Amino acid sequence: MASNLDEYRRKINQMDMELLQLLNQRAECAIEIGKIKRAKNMEIFVPGREKEILENLSQHNAGPLSNEMICHIFQEIISIMKEVQSI
């Protein structure tokens, strides 16, 4: 049983590193988007875009996380990315 636990923990550690890398890549994109928006005098926050992202994720969510859980996670990510865009 302990070996299964260790195996799952290793998998989670690996996935955490992948998530970290992807979040940083997303932040790099957000920074570039922020530069473009500032150059074009556009608003950082576009409510329709956030809604579009969340709807797209909900449509493609196969679980086991519920759509509500996924939306909650991504609302936090989007909130942080808006901060990054403002830098």
C-alpha positions in Angstrom: 0.0 0.0 0.0 2.8 2.4 0.9 4.4 1.9 -2.5 1.1 3.0 -4.2 1.0 6.0 -2.0 4.6 6.9 -2.9 3.8 6.4 -6.6 0.8 8.7 -6.5 2.8 11.3 -4.6 5.5 11.2 -7.3 2.9 11.6 -10.0 1.4 14.5 -8.1 4.8 16.1 -7.7 5.4 15.7 -11.4 2.0 17.2 -12.3 2.6 20.1 -9.9 5.9 20.9 -11.8 4.0 20.7 -15.1 1.3 23.0 -13.8 3.9 25.4 -12.5 5.5 25.5 -15.9 2.2 26.0 -17.7 1.1 28.7 -15.3 4.3 30.6 -15.9 3.9 30.2 -19.6 0.3 31.6 -19.3 1.7 34.5 -17.3 4.2 35.2 -20.0 1.4 35.4 -22.5 -0.6 37.6 -20.2 2.3 40.0 -19.9 2.5 40.2 -23.7 -1.3 40.7 -24.0 -1.0 43.5 -21.4 1.7 45.2 -23.5 -0.5 45.0 -26.6 -3.6 46.3 -24.7 -1.6 49.3 -23.3 -0.2 50.1 -26.7 -3.7 50.1 -28.1 -5.2 51.9 -25.0 -7.5 48.9 -24.3 -8.9 47.9 -21.0 -7.1 45.1 -19.1 -10.3 43.5 -17.9 -12.7 42.2 -20.5 -15.6 40.5 -18.8 -16.8 38.8 -22.0 -13.4 37.1 -22.4 -13.5 35.7 -18.9 -17.0 34.4 -19.5 -15.8 32.8 -22.8 -12.9 31.1 -21.0 -15.1 29.7 -18.2 -17.8 28.5 -20.6 -15.2 26.8 -22.8 -13.6 25.0 -19.9 -17.0 23.9 -18.6 -17.9 22.5 -22.0 -14.7 20.5 -22.2 -14.6 19.4 -18.6 -14.8 15.6 -18.3 -14.4 15.5 -14.5 -14.0 14.3 -11.9 -13.9 18.0 -10.9 -17.2 19.7 -11.2 -17.7 22.7 -13.5 -18.2 24.8 -10.4 -14.8 23.7 -9.1 -13.1 24.3 -12.4 -14.6 27.7 -12.7 -13.5 28.6 -9.2 -9.9 27.5 -9.9 -9.8 29.4 -13.2 -11.4 32.5 -11.7 -8.4 32.7 -9.4 -6.0 32.1 -12.2 -7.6 34.8 -14.3 -7.6 37.2 -11.4 -3.8 36.7 -11.0 -3.2 37.0 -14.7 -5.1 40.3 -14.7 -2.6 41.5 -12.1 0.3 40.2 -14.2 -1.1 42.1 -17.3 -1.0 45.3 -15.3 2.7 45.1 -14.6 
